[in-house]
Amino acid sequence: MSVKSLSIRIEDEMLQKVAYVADYEGRSTNSHILVLIRNNVKQFEESNGKIELDRPIDSDENVKPTAKNKL
C-alpha cells in the first residue's frame, strides 16, 4: 500500500481543537485525523455498502448516486 500526502485548508481554531483531542487520545494530530477518516469511511460503507476500488475515480466523475425521491 502506498502512502500519499494531502494538504487541507482548516481554520486555526479547528486545527487547535483537533490537536487538543489528538493529544488527549495520545496521538499525533496526523494520526488522529487518519482515525477520523477511517471511522468515516467505515460508517459510510456500513450504510452504503463496501466501496470497490477496481479502477481509479476520475476527479471530474460524479460518484454520488442520483437523488432519491423525497417525500
Secondary structure as GFF3:
##gff-version 3
##sequence-region A 1 71
A	DSSP	alpha_helix	12	24	.	.	.	ID=ss1
A	DSSP	alpha_helix	29	48	.	.	.	ID=ss2
###
